Amino acid sequence: MLSMHTIGEEMTMTAMPTTHADHVLRDEPLFTVDEVAAMYRIERSTVVRRITTGQLPAIRVGADGPYRIYESDARRLAKPATPAA
């Protein structure tokens, strides 16, 4: 995703990291890291670790802002992992 910034009269574009490519198209509630941790009674650090390792898709509000997790992604935490065949 790109973000446009105006510096004086000059326009610049910078890449903004995201962990979920289609976040703009989804019409569902977003949860904070703390809300997801409370829902599943797990530590906040566990939620953040799952986001940073790619196990839990999330978006960031701003370049260095807080994470937000879509409801459907948060609900997948409750489902047990499927064992490898």
Contacts in CASP RR format, 6 or more apart in sequence:
PFRMAT RR
TARGET T0000
AUTHOR 0000-0000-0000
METHOD contacts of the structure
MODEL  1
MLSMHTIGEEMTMTAMPTTHADHVLRDEPLFTVDEVAAMYRIERSTVVRR
ITTGQLPAIRVGADGPYRIYESDARRLAKPATPAA
1 15 0 8 1.000
1 16 0 8 1.000
1 18 0 8 1.000
2 13 0 8 1.000
2 14 0 8 1.000
2 15 0 8 1.000
2 16 0 8 1.000
3 13 0 8 1.000
3 14 0 8 1.000
3 15 0 8 1.000
3 16 0 8 1.000
3 62 0 8 1.000
3 63 0 8 1.000
4 11 0 8 1.000
4 12 0 8 1.000
4 13 0 8 1.000
5 11 0 8 1.000
5 12 0 8 1.000
5 13 0 8 1.000
5 14 0 8 1.000
6 12 0 8 1.000
14 63 0 8 1.000
16 60 0 8 1.000
16 62 0 8 1.000
16 63 0 8 1.000
17 60 0 8 1.000
17 63 0 8 1.000
18 59 0 8 1.000
18 60 0 8 1.000
19 51 0 8 1.000
19 54 0 8 1.000
19 57 0 8 1.000
19 58 0 8 1.000
19 59 0 8 1.000
19 60 0 8 1.000
20 57 0 8 1.000
20 58 0 8 1.000
20 59 0 8 1.000
20 70 0 8 1.000
20 73 0 8 1.000
23 59 0 8 1.000
23 70 0 8 1.000
26 70 0 8 1.000
26 72 0 8 1.000
28 70 0 8 1.000
28 71 0 8 1.000
28 72 0 8 1.000
29 70 0 8 1.000
29 71 0 8 1.000
30 59 0 8 1.000
30 68 0 8 1.000
30 69 0 8 1.000
30 70 0 8 1.000
30 71 0 8 1.000
31 39 0 8 1.000
31 68 0 8 1.000
31 69 0 8 1.000
31 70 0 8 1.000
31 71 0 8 1.000
31 74 0 8 1.000
32 66 0 8 1.000
32 67 0 8 1.000
32 68 0 8 1.000
32 69 0 8 1.000
33 44 0 8 1.000
33 47 0 8 1.000
33 48 0 8 1.000
33 51 0 8 1.000
33 66 0 8 1.000
33 67 0 8 1.000
33 69 0 8 1.000
34 44 0 8 1.000
36 47 0 8 1.000
36 56 0 8 1.000
36 69 0 8 1.000
36 74 0 8 1.000
36 77 0 8 1.000
37 43 0 8 1.000
37 44 0 8 1.000
37 46 0 8 1.000
37 47 0 8 1.000
39 74 0 8 1.000
40 77 0 8 1.000
40 78 0 8 1.000
47 56 0 8 1.000
47 69 0 8 1.000
48 67 0 8 1.000
50 56 0 8 1.000
50 77 0 8 1.000
51 57 0 8 1.000
51 58 0 8 1.000
51 67 0 8 1.000
51 69 0 8 1.000
56 69 0 8 1.000
56 73 0 8 1.000
56 74 0 8 1.000
56 76 0 8 1.000
56 77 0 8 1.000
57 69 0 8 1.000
57 70 0 8 1.000
57 73 0 8 1.000
58 67 0 8 1.000
58 68 0 8 1.000
58 69 0 8 1.000
58 73 0 8 1.000
59 67 0 8 1.000
59 68 0 8 1.000
59 70 0 8 1.000
60 66 0 8 1.000
60 67 0 8 1.000
60 68 0 8 1.000
61 67 0 8 1.000
61 68 0 8 1.000
END
